Amino acid sequence: MSRHDLTRELEILIAEDDSGHARLIEKNLRRAGLDNPILRFEDGQDILDFLFCRGEGSKRAPDTPYLLLLDIRMPKVDGIEVLRQLKADPELRRIPVSMLTTTDDPREVARCHELGCSNYIVKPVNYEKFSDAIQQLGIFFNLVQVPEIGDLPAI
């Protein structure tokens, strides 16, 4: 039995408060050939509640690999704080996090990398360039291997 047969399908989480950007991201991930489940969260508190299994909304499933596209400028809790909390947790820190934001401040880029983001992508202002960037990200996601959240296997 292959590893794929033993695991659940990768789910893509999008934490983005701008509905237009979120639709564009999903559309271009689909254009890149990704048919994975995609869940969208409109603010930082919602994604934290999902990941840490708090509150009344949906909760993450055990043994499911996730990949997070995280905007920095969001209401309630910003993306940097979401990243900090995620990477401070022994299990959740395994989730790859791609920062996807309009902010290209070198200090913010450095801070996100120090906190453990997998990559930092600046959203181009131009629609076509943004679409192309997301499609290329989708092609990359087709190739990336993501660990499940749960207990680490014994070595």
ChimeraX attribute file (.defattr): number of C-alpha atoms within 10 A of each C-alpha:
attribute: neighborCount
match mode: 1-to-1
recipient: residues
	/A:1	5
	/A:2	6
	/A:3	7
	/A:4	8
	/A:5	8
	/A:6	9
	/A:7	13
	/A:8	15
	/A:9	15
	/A:10	19
	/A:11	17
	/A:12	21
	/A:13	18
	/A:14	23
	/A:15	28
	/A:16	27
	/A:17	19
	/A:18	13
	/A:19	12
	/A:20	9
	/A:21	15
	/A:22	18
	/A:23	13
	/A:24	15
	/A:25	23
	/A:26	21
	/A:27	15
	/A:28	20
	/A:29	26
	/A:30	17
	/A:31	17
	/A:32	19
	/A:33	13
	/A:34	18
	/A:35	14
	/A:36	13
	/A:37	11
	/A:38	17
	/A:39	13
	/A:40	19
	/A:41	18
	/A:42	18
	/A:43	24
	/A:44	25
	/A:45	21
	/A:46	21
	/A:47	28
	/A:48	21
	/A:49	16
	/A:50	17
	/A:51	16
	/A:52	15
	/A:53	14
	/A:54	15
	/A:55	12
	/A:56	9
	/A:57	10
	/A:58	13
	/A:59	16
	/A:60	17
	/A:61	14
	/A:62	11
	/A:63	15
	/A:64	16
	/A:65	22
	/A:66	25
	/A:67	20
	/A:68	23
	/A:69	23
	/A:70	29
	/A:71	29
	/A:72	25
	/A:73	19
	/A:74	18
	/A:75	13
	/A:76	11
	/A:77	16
	/A:78	17
	/A:79	26
	/A:80	21
	/A:81	16
	/A:82	20
	/A:83	24
	/A:84	17
	/A:85	15
	/A:86	22
	/A:87	19
	/A:88	13
	/A:89	11
	/A:90	11
	/A:91	14
	/A:92	17
	/A:93	17
	/A:94	19
	/A:95	19
	/A:96	21
	/A:97	22
	/A:98	21
	/A:99	26
	/A:100	23
	/A:101	18
	/A:102	14
	/A:103	17
	/A:104	12
	/A:105	10
	/A:106	9
	/A:107	9
	/A:108	14
	/A:109	17
	/A:110	13
	/A:111	14
	/A:112	23
	/A:113	15
	/A:114	10
	/A:115	16
	/A:116	19
	/A:117	24
	/A:118	13
	/A:119	14
	/A:120	21
	/A:121	19
	/A:122	16
	/A:123	20
	/A:124	15
	/A:125	9
	/A:126	8
	/A:127	12
	/A:128	9
	/A:129	12
	/A:130	18
	/A:131	20
	/A:132	16
	/A:133	18
	/A:134	23
	/A:135	22
	/A:136	16
	/A:137	17
	/A:138	21
	/A:139	16
	/A:140	11
	/A:141	18
	/A:142	15
	/A:143	8
	/A:144	11
	/A:145	10
	/A:146	15
	/A:147	17
	/A:148	20
	/A:149	19
	/A:150	15
	/A:151	10
	/A:152	9
	/A:153	5
	/A:154	4
	/A:155	3
